[in-house]
């Protein structure tokens, strides 16, 4: 058996704990090891926080004079979280409708975190530290996508074992 779900959320701060609780509830019910669940929930929170903060600045393109030119796109007020749990791993994807990652975004090595006094800038690095495999990318014309995987460990008697 496997579990798949997708949430379409508003780009509001209150959506971040909602997505996290949804994931934790799913993993608890399925019988995922609590340490694995916690790591994935923190990584999800970071990805959602990035979507809320950066995920809606894309504007409608076209020609000046078009009715929607230069206005925020219709989906700029939301983002999507999709999770797949199977017997071996969990894959989570967070996608938004913002401008996406810069074309030549170089991921910083873990040793180059922002200074400890910085109030932001650690989210993507934290996702990398808490996951087994991470991909950062863009959907042309549709915003950024962050997807990450983690091999699952199960409690005894879990519903979704290998």
C-alpha positions as CSV (number, residue, x, y, z in Angstrom):
1,X,0.0,0.0,0.0
2,X,1.1,3.6,-0.6
3,X,-0.3,7.0,0.3
4,X,-0.4,10.0,-2.0
5,X,-1.9,13.4,-1.2
6,X,-1.8,17.0,-2.5
7,X,-2.7,20.2,-0.8
8,X,-3.3,23.6,-2.5
9,X,-2.6,26.2,0.1
10,X,-2.8,30.0,0.3
11,X,0.5,31.9,0.6
12,X,-0.2,32.8,4.2
13,X,1.9,32.0,7.2
14,X,-0.9,30.0,8.8
15,X,-0.7,27.4,5.9
16,X,2.8,26.3,7.0
17,X,1.8,24.6,10.3
18,X,-1.3,23.2,8.5
19,X,0.9,21.4,5.9
20,X,3.3,20.2,8.7
21,X,0.4,18.8,10.8
22,X,-1.1,17.1,7.8
23,X,2.2,15.3,7.0
24,X,2.8,14.4,10.7
25,X,-0.7,13.0,11.0
26,X,-0.3,10.9,7.8
27,X,3.1,9.5,8.9
28,X,1.9,8.8,12.5
29,X,-1.2,6.9,11.1
30,X,1.0,4.9,8.6
31,X,3.5,4.0,11.3
32,X,6.6,6.0,10.2
33,X,9.4,6.2,12.8
34,X,8.9,9.5,14.8
35,X,12.5,10.7,14.1
36,X,12.0,10.4,10.3
37,X,8.6,12.1,10.6
38,X,10.1,15.0,12.5
39,X,13.0,15.5,10.0
40,X,10.6,15.5,7.1
41,X,8.1,17.8,8.8
42,X,10.9,20.4,9.5
43,X,12.1,20.2,5.9
44,X,8.5,20.6,4.7
45,X,8.0,23.6,7.0
46,X,11.1,25.3,5.5
47,X,10.0,24.6,1.9
48,X,6.5,25.9,2.6
49,X,7.9,29.0,4.4
50,X,10.0,29.7,1.2
51,X,6.9,29.3,-1.0
52,X,4.9,31.7,1.2
53,X,7.7,34.3,1.3
54,X,8.9,34.1,-2.3
55,X,6.3,32.2,-4.3
56,X,4.0,34.7,-5.8
57,X,5.8,37.6,-7.4
58,X,5.3,36.4,-10.9
59,X,3.3,38.7,-13.1
60,X,1.2,38.0,-16.2
61,X,3.3,38.5,-19.3
62,X,2.1,39.7,-22.7
63,X,2.0,42.9,-24.5
64,X,1.5,46.3,-22.8
65,X,-2.1,47.2,-23.2
66,X,-3.3,43.6,-22.7
67,X,-6.0,43.4,-20.0
68,X,-3.8,41.5,-17.5
69,X,-0.4,42.7,-18.4
70,X,1.8,43.4,-15.4
71,X,-0.7,42.1,-12.9
72,X,0.0,39.2,-10.5
73,X,-1.0,35.8,-12.0
74,X,-4.2,34.2,-10.8
75,X,-2.3,31.5,-8.9
76,X,0.2,33.8,-7.3
77,X,-1.7,33.6,-4.0
78,X,-1.2,29.9,-3.5
79,X,1.2,27.0,-3.6
80,X,1.0,23.2,-3.7
81,X,2.4,20.5,-1.5
82,X,2.4,16.9,-2.7
83,X,3.6,13.9,-0.7
84,X,4.1,10.3,-1.7
85,X,4.7,7.6,0.9
86,X,5.5,4.1,-0.1
87,X,7.2,1.2,1.5
88,X,10.7,2.5,1.1
89,X,10.6,6.3,0.9
90,X,8.7,9.5,1.2
91,X,8.9,12.1,-1.5
92,X,7.6,15.6,-0.9
93,X,7.3,18.3,-3.5
94,X,6.5,22.0,-2.9
95,X,5.8,24.2,-5.9
96,X,4.8,27.8,-6.2
97,X,3.9,30.3,-8.9
98,X,6.7,32.8,-8.1
99,X,9.6,33.9,-10.2
100,X,11.6,30.7,-9.5
101,X,15.2,30.2,-8.5
102,X,17.8,32.3,-10.3
103,X,19.1,30.7,-13.4
104,X,22.6,30.0,-12.0
105,X,21.7,29.3,-8.4
106,X,24.7,27.5,-6.8
107,X,23.8,25.6,-3.7
108,X,26.0,26.5,-0.9
109,X,27.9,23.7,0.9
110,X,26.5,23.0,4.3
111,X,29.6,24.6,5.9
112,X,28.6,28.0,4.5
113,X,25.5,28.7,6.4
114,X,24.4,32.3,6.9
115,X,25.8,33.9,10.1
116,X,24.1,32.8,13.3
117,X,22.5,36.3,13.7
118,X,20.8,36.1,10.3
119,X,17.0,35.9,10.5
120,X,16.7,34.0,7.2
121,X,18.7,32.2,4.6
122,X,19.0,28.7,6.1
123,X,15.9,27.0,4.8
124,X,17.3,25.3,1.7
125,X,20.4,24.2,3.5
126,X,18.3,22.7,6.3
127,X,16.2,20.8,3.8
128,X,19.4,19.4,2.3
129,X,20.6,18.3,5.8
130,X,17.3,16.6,6.7
131,X,16.7,14.8,3.5
132,X,18.5,12.0,1.5
133,X,18.0,13.6,-1.9
134,X,16.9,17.2,-2.8
135,X,16.2,18.9,-6.1
136,X,15.6,22.6,-6.6
137,X,14.3,23.6,-10.0
138,X,11.9,25.8,-12.0
139,X,8.8,25.0,-14.0
140,X,9.1,27.3,-17.0
141,X,6.6,30.1,-16.5
142,X,5.2,28.5,-13.4
143,X,7.6,29.1,-10.5
144,X,9.9,27.1,-8.3
145,X,9.8,23.5,-7.3
146,X,11.6,22.0,-4.3
147,X,11.4,18.2,-4.0
148,X,13.1,16.0,-1.4
149,X,13.2,12.3,-0.5
150,X,14.0,10.4,2.6
151,X,14.2,6.7,3.2
152,X,11.6,5.6,5.7
153,X,12.0,3.6,8.9
154,X,8.9,2.0,10.3
155,X,7.5,1.3,13.8
156,X,6.7,-2.3,14.6
157,X,3.2,-3.1,13.3
158,X,3.1,-0.2,10.8
159,X,0.4,-0.1,8.1
160,X,2.8,0.6,5.2
161,X,5.8,-1.6,5.6
162,X,7.9,-2.8,2.7
